[in-house]
Amino acid sequence: MKLLRSGAFLALAFAIAAPAGAQNAVTPMTPDVVKSYGEVRADADFTLREVMIPMRDGTKLYTAIVFKKGAKNAPILISRSPYNAHGDVTRTASQKITEILPAMDAEFAEDGYIRVYQDIRGMHKSDGDWVLNRPIAGPLNKTGIDESTDAYDTIDWLVKNVPESNGKVGIIGSSYLGFTSLMALINPHPALKAAVPQSPMVDGWMGDDWFHNGAFRVNSFDYMVEMSVGKGDADAKIPRGAGDDYSAYLEAGSAGDFARKWGIDGIPGVRKLMENPAYTPFWSLQAVDKWLAARPLSVPTMLVVGQWDQEDSYGAPAVYRALEPKDTANDKLSLVIGPWRHSGVNHYGYELGDVSFTGDTAHEFRVKWLKPFFDHWLKDAPDPHTPPVLTYATGINQWEVSQKWDDAKMTPLYLGAGGGLSFTPGAAGHDDYVSDPAHPVPFLPRPLSMSDRKQWTTWLVHDQRFVEDRPDVLTYKSAPLDKPIHIKGAPRVDLYAATTGTDSDWVVKLIDVAPDTTPEAASQGAKPANPGFELPLGIEIFRGRYVHGFATPAPWKPGKVENVRFDLPNINHVLLPGHRLMVQVQSSLFPLYDRNPQTYVANIFNARPGDYKAATQSIQRGGATASAVLLPIAQD
């Protein structure tokens, strides 16, 4: 038999290799790119639909609809997000609905809920233009289009076009998604029956995200860059390398100098921050709690926040204060404060940093309270009697139900001589320290990185001994407690202070100091021994130029004592016998917040190197100017 010529042999080989039924043979030069691959296989236990829902102005929003196969007469649970809705329904490449959806959706998905995620306008796969925390239609927004109208139009389309639904809709989401959940409550669609805004962005100047009491959070720049480029898909980063954030921001100069150095000062979100440093109508007219206060409460709402929320601790309690007077029967509004970080309610709640809890508190909450709340309003399940207020008492690790929040009597804890703390004021005096902007107090031990999730999500529970011995940090400590103290509410700073400069920041920390006792060895299953652990219960900052009004910044008169008042975050915590109370006072928390030059300038973003000057700070105690932290002590 004659040998085949090489060309004929290869043709025969390729023909043999081609799969049966193939239209074209595969050759070494066949292009190796396909248009798509269907990850959802026939045996998947879910149905996934991806649609473009039209809004009233013609803009179409990408929406992913997913539910377990066989669902019928099912409620809809929606989240409206700037963070990639497609990614929210493809967490894992799997054929199981509980694996493709976020962990917090598991119980809902298994129970036949229709889960909907949507890209808000201008982000990812949606059409239109993205506007950061798009203001409500009104003085700041003349278009007639906002997140409330988009929520209304989306719900209207869903109840008319998803045949598996029962026509009842709930909304849920954390952070920015908490903001969009609140917006759905403004002129709500009749089908919207329940809402759970979690850690919502409510007032970006007063205490959510961008500023806290006027002090600027510099990592807001990173957020603006990431969100503003390529509809959020570009993964844009400020290319400053991976070094110590403390050095990177200090060497740049002012926060404005940092923005100009990296060429981000033209990004609209960055400009909004830098050109509006005071609480003018630019910010005050964007405050969501004020929008809601002007409207009736018609949709049952559960507000959720973490006790150690490192991003949006202000919003949920602010909305609670705005809406609670409207809840005359005490049955439409709930406030939940759990022992979590930002958005921790949707993940795992065994521990936070070095602080441990009893079991998975986040999962426990979702199963015992969150899902029954939605089941009642969306599935006509029996009334679960959702608590008006549900908080987790850290220190004794147990959930507590209250009828109201933040109604405990305020008890002053006075700063005393010799670094003491007492419930009785002492003789008049003052304690001084030098605050030098060239050597600001770090908010974490160096080297630090605000993009490191482990550092960022746990900094509010970090042991404060790392700054206790700094000469620019005043530390006051009580005697060991002989009985428990139950703090339940928002502690209030009542500081009398003076400076030799013409501006200053004031940082106050309330801390629980553990006794010097040692548990069993870690080899026996105990947490690593940490006697004397200084657990922050609340850390907050106040920019001094606003002492007489957030909209009216003004220089301090050197040496003049001013009364600085501001709240610490809301907490439920029990200090046990043998523990001590501690208060720390300082004038910087860097680089989380930009440095105050301590010389008054019109706009700190434009402070020059020569404006940054050391100043002597004086904290008054006792007498007529007795500095204190007012504690909301529950009468158990």
N, C-alpha and C positions, 0 to 999 in steps of 0.2 A: 504494500500500500504506500502510495506516494505521500510524503509529508506535505501538509498544507502550507501555502505561503504564509509568511508571518502576519500580513494584513487580514487575510481570511481567518486565520486562527484567532486573532484578537476579536474580530467581529463575532465569531461563534461564541467566544468566552463571555463577552458582554451580553449576548443574547441569552445564554444560559443563566447568567447572574441576575438578569432583570426579574423582578417579582412578577408572579402571575397577575395578569390584568393590568399591568402598567401600560400607560399610553405611550410613554417614550422611554427608551433605554437610558440608563444613567451612564455617563462617561466621565473620565477624569476632568473634563471641562464643563460639566453640568454646574451651573451657579448654585452655590450652597446657602442661599438665603430664601426663606419662605415668608409669605406675607403675615402669617399668623399660625398659632397653634392653639387648638381648643383644649384649655386646661380643665374645663368642666366636662367630665366624661359621662357616659350614659348611666353609669352606676352611682353617680353623685347623689347624696341624700337631700340635695337642695336645688332650688331653681334660682338662677341669677339673671336678672334683666337689667340692661343698661340703656337708659333712655335720655333724651334731651327734652326737658320740660319747658314749655314757653311761658314767659312772664308777660305781664300786661303791656309792656313796652316792646315786645317781640324778642327780647333777649332770651336765649335758651340756656338752661342750666343742666349740666351733666348730673345724672341721678342714678345710683345703683340700688336696685331693689332685690332683696334676697330673702328667701323663706324656705322652710322645710317642705319637701314634696308632700302633697296631700293637704296642705293648709287650706282651710276655708273658714269663712266667718271670723277672720283673724284681725286683731288690732294692728295698727301701724305704729312703729316707734321710729322717729326720724332724728337725725343729727345733721346739722348744716355746718360745713367745715371749710376752712381755707387750706387745710393740710392734706389734700389728696384723698378724695372719697374712694377712688378705685383701690388705693392702698388699704383702706379700711375694710374692704371686703375680700382682700387677698393676702391676709396676714401670713398664711402658710399655704403652700401649694398642696391642696388636699381635696378629697371628695367628701369631707365631713364639714357640716355647717359650723360646728363649734370650733373648728380649727381655722377656717378661713376668716371668721369674725374675731374682733377683739375679745379678750378673756371676759370682760364684763358683760358680754352679750350671751354667754353660754345658756343661762337659765331661760332667757327670753326666747332664744332660738329653739331650744328643745321643747318649749311650751307652745310653739306654733306662731309666735309673733312674726309679723312682716317687718324686717329690719331695713331701714332706708338710710343711706348716706348720700349727701349732696355736696358738690363743690359750689361754694357761693360765687356770685358773679365775678368774673375777671380772673378766677384762679383755676389752674390746672386745666381740666377739660371743659370748663364752662365758658360761655361767651361773655362779652361785656367788659367793663372796666372795674378793677378792684379799687375800693377806697377804704383805707384803714378805719375800722370801726365806723363804717358809714353812718353819718348822723341821720337822725330821724327827719323825715320831710318837715320842713319848717324854716326857721330863720337861717340855719346853716346849710340847708339842702333844698333848693328850689325845684328839683327835678320831679318830685312826687313819688320817687322810687327810693326805697330803703330796705333794710333787712326784714322789716315787718311786712311790707307788701310782698316781698319775695317769698316769705314763709307762708303767707296767706295763699298766694297763687299756687305754690307747690302743694300745699295740703288740698286745695280745691281740685287740682289735677289728679292727685293720688286717689282720693275717695271716689272719683268718677271713672278712673281708668285702671284700677287694680281690682279685678273682680273677686279676688280671694279675700278682700278686706270686709270688715263689719262696719266700716264708715266711721270708726273712732280712732283718733290720732293722739299720740303723746310725743313730746319732744324732750330730748336729753342731750347734754354735752358739757364738757369742761373747758375752762379757759376761754379762748375765742368762741368755742362752741357753746360755752355758757352764756356769752354775750348774745349769740344768735338765738339761743333758747329764750332769753329774756325778751328779745325783740319780737318773738312770736306772740307774746302776751299783750302787745300793743295793737289794739283793734284786731283781736284774735278771730280766726276762722271758727265758725260754729262747731266744726268737727274736732277742734282741738280741746281735749278733755282733761289733760294733765301735763304738767311741765316739771322738769327737774334740772334747773340750771346749777352747774357745779363749778365752784371757783370762778364765777363769771368776771370778765373784765367789765367794770362798771364806771370807774372814774380813774383814768390813766394819770391824772395829776395828783390827786389826793392820796392814793395809796395802792393803786394797781399798776404794775408793770413799769411805766416810764419814769414817774416821779413818786417820791414819798414825802409829803409835806414840803414840797418844793425842791428837795434834793434829787438830782438826776441819777438814774441807774445807767451806767455807761454801757452795759451789755445790751441795752436797747438798740444800739447801733447795729449789732450783729443781726438782730431780728429783722430790722428794717431792710438790710441788704439781702438777707435770705429770702424774704417774702416779696420784695419788689422786683426782682430780676426774673424774667422769663415765666411769668405767671406762677412763680413759686416752684417751678420745675428745674431751675438751673443749678440748684445747690450752690449758690454763690456764697463766697466767704471773703472776709477781709484778710488779705494775704500777709498777715503779720508774723507767721511762723508759730511754733508751738512752745515758746518760752514762757516765763513767769509773767502772768497778766499784770502783776504789781509793777514790775519794771517797765513793761510795754506802755502802760498808761502814764506812769510817772515821768518817763523820759519824753513823752510826747508833749507835755505841758497841760494846757486846759483840755477839756473834753472836745471843745471846738477845734483846737489845734490837732487833736487826734483825727477828727473827721476830715479836716482839710489835708492832713498828711496822706491819708489813704484814699483821697478823691471821692469820698462818699457824701460830701456836703451838698451836692446837687440833687441827691435822691429826695423825692418829695417827703417821705416819712421822716428822714433825718432833718430836713428843713422845718417841718412842723414842730419838732422838738426844740431845735436850736433857736428858732425865731419866736418862740412863745414860752419863755421860761417862767412866767407868772400865771396865776389863776385868773386870767381874763375870760371874757365870754367865749373865746376860742375853745377853752377847756370846760368851763362851767356849763355851757349850753350843750355839751356832749355827755353830761353825767346821766347815766341811765336811771339811777335811782330817782332823780328829779323827774324824768319822763314818766316813770311808773307812778310816782306819787300824785301826778296830775290826772290819773286815770283810775277807773274802778278795778277792783280785783274780782275777776269773773272766772278765772281758770285755777283749779286747785294746783298749788305750787309748793314744791319741796326744794328749799335752798340748801346746798351742801358746800362745805369748805373744810379744809384740813387745818388742824390747830397749828401746824408748822408749815403752812403754805408759803413757800419762798417766793411766790410771784404775785398771787392775787388774794391776799388775806382780807382786803378791805371790802370787796364788792358784795359778797353774800350778806354779811351783817348790815351793810348800808341799805341794801334792798329790803331786808327784814324790817329795819327801822321805818322805812318808807311805807311799807305795805301793812305792817302789823295793825295799825289803827283801823284799817279797812276790814280786817277779819273779825267782825263783831261777834261772831259765834265761835271763834277760835277753832275753826274746822277746815279752813281753806288754805292756810299758810303754815308751813313747817320750816324749822331751821335745824340743820344737822351739822354738828362739828365733831369730826372724827380725828383720831391720832395720826394724821397722815401728812405727807408732803403735798405739793401741788399735783392735783389729779390722782393722788394716791388711792382714792376711793375706787377707781376703776382697775386697780392692779392687785397687789398683795399687801396685806397689812399686818404681818407678823412682827415687824420691827421697823425702826427708822434710825439709821446710824447705830449708835450704841444703846439705844432705848428699845426694850423689848415689851411686847404686849401679850395678852392671853389669847393665843390662837390668831387666825387670820381675820382681823377686825374688819377689813374691807369686804371680804366675801361674806362674813357674818351679817354685815349691814345690808348688803345687796339682797341676800336671801330673806332675812327677817323683816325688813322694812321697805326697801326700794321696790322690789318686785310686787309685793302685796299692794303697795300704793298704786302702781300702774294697773294691776289686775282688777282692783276695785273700780277704777274710773274707766278702764278700757274694755273690761270683760264682764262687768257686772258681778264680780266676785263679792263675797261678804265684806262688809266694812271692817278693815283691819284696825280701825281707831288709831290712825297714824298720830304719833305724839306731836303736839304743837312745837316742842323743842326736844331734841334728842342729842345728847352730848356724851362723849366718852371721858370719864374721869381718869386721867393719867395719874400715876402715883399709887392708885389702888386698882387700876385696870378693870373698870366696869362701866357699862352703859347706864345713863341716867335719863329719866324723863322729867321734864319741867313743863309748866303751863305757860310761862313767859321766860324771856331771856334778858339778862343784864339788868335785873331789878334788885340785885343784892345791895345792901347798905355799903357805902364806900367808907373804908377805914384807912386813915393816913398811916403810912409807914415812913417815919422821919429819918432823914440822913443825920447822923450824929457825929460828935467829936471823936477823934481817934479812929475813924473808919467804922463806927458803930451804926447799927440800925435799931430803931425802937418804935413802939407804938405811942410813945409820949415824946413831945418835943423837948429838946435840951436848950441850953443857953445859946444866945446868939453868937455866931462866929462864921468863918468861911474857910474853905479849902481851895487851894490854887494849884494850877498845873500849867505848863507851857505847851501849847499846841503849835506844832511846826509843820506847815504844809509840805516841807521838803522831806519829812519823815512821818507820813500819815500812818494811823493804826490800821493794820490789815484786818479784814473780816474773817480770814482763815489763815492758818500757818502757811508760810511760803515754802516752796513755790506753789502758786495757786493758779487754777485754770477754771474760769467760769463755764467753759464748754465741756468740762469733765463732769459727766452726769453724776458720778459718785460724790464729787465735791459739791456740786450745785444743789442736788436734791436734799442734802443732809446738813448744810451749813448752819441752819437754824437750831440744830440740836448739838452742835459741836462744843466740846468741853472748853470753857472760857479761861482755863488756867494759863493758856498760852499768851494772854495779854495782861494778866492780873498784876504782874510786877513791873509793867511799863510805867515810867514816870508821868506819862501823859494820859493815864487812865486812873481815875479815882475809884476805889473799891470800898464799899460799905457792907458790913456783914453783921447779922444778928447773932445772939447767943443761940445755942442749940434749943430747938423747940421742945417744950414739955408736953404738948398736946398737938393734935393735927390742926392744920389750917387749910381750909377748903376755899380756893380762889375760883370764882365762877362768874365770868364776865370779862370785860375789857379793863385791865388796870389803867389808871390815868396818871400821867406824869404831871407834877406840879412843881416846876423847877424855878428857883430864883437864881439868876445868873448874870454875870457881868463879864466884859472882855475889854482888853486894851486896844483891840482892833475896832473896825467899823462894820464887821459882819462876822458871823460864826455859825457853824453847825453844832447841834447838840444831840448826842446819841445816848440813849438810856437803855440799859439791859436789866431785866428782872430775872433772877437766877435761883434755882434750887440747888443747894450744896449738900451732897450726900455725906453721911458720916464716914469716918475712916474705919470701916469694917470690911472684912474680906470674906467672900462666899467660898464655897467649895472650889476645888481646882477645876479648870476647864475640862480636864480629862474625865470628870464625872458628869459632864454635860452642862456645867454652869457657864454663863457668859464670862469672858475674861475679867479678872478682878480689876476694879476701877474705884478704889476708895477715894473719897473726896471729890468725886465727879461733879463738875459745875454745869448743870443742865440749864440752858436758857429757856425760860418760859415765854419771854417776849423781848424782841429787839426792835427798836424803831428810831428814826432820825427826824429832826426838825431843822429846817434852814432858817436861821435867825432873822434874816431880813423880812420875814413874813410875820413877825411877832404881833404886829398891829393890823394884820389883814393879808390874806393870801393874794388878793388882787392889787395890793398897794405896798410893794417892797420899799424899804427905806433903810438907810444906814443906822447902825447903833451909835449912840453917843458913848465914846470910850469911858469906861468906869461906871456907867449907869446900870443899876440893877433892874432887870426886866423879868417879868413873870412869863415863863414859857410853859404852855399847857398843850399836851397832845396825848392821844390814846396809844396804848400798846395793843397788839392783836388780842382777839378774844380767846379765852382759854377756859378749860375746866381741869383743874389740877389740885391734888391733895398733897401737901407737904406733911410727911410723917414725923412723929417724935424722933428727936435726934438729928433731924435735918436743920439746916440754917437757910434763912433768906439772905440774898445778896443783891446789891444794886451796883452796877458799874456806870460811870459817866465818862464820856470822852467826846472829842470833837471831830472825829473822822471815822469812816468805815470803808476803807479803800481796798481795791478799786471798784467795789460794788457801787458806791456812790462817788461822783466826781468830787474833787477837792474844793473846799471853799477857800478862796485866796485870803480871807480874813481882812481884806481891804474891800470896801464896798465898790463894786463896779455895776454898771447898768445891766449887763448881761454876762453872767459868769462863763458862758460858752466862749466869750471873747476876751477873757482875762489874759493879761500879758505876764511874762515871767516876773517883772518887777512888782506886780500886784500881790504876789504870794509872799506873805510875811508872817513870821512867828508872832503869837499873841499870848498873853497871860490870861487864862480863864479863871474866874472866881465863882465857886458854887456856895451860895449862902445856906446856912443851916440855923435852926432855932430862932427864937424871937419872933418878930413880925414878918420875917422872910424865911420861914422854915420850909426848906425844900423837902418834898415827900413824893412817894408813889402811892396813890390811892388804890387800895385793894378792894375789889368786890368780894367780900368774905361771906360765903353762904352760912346760914344758921342751921346746920344739920341737927 
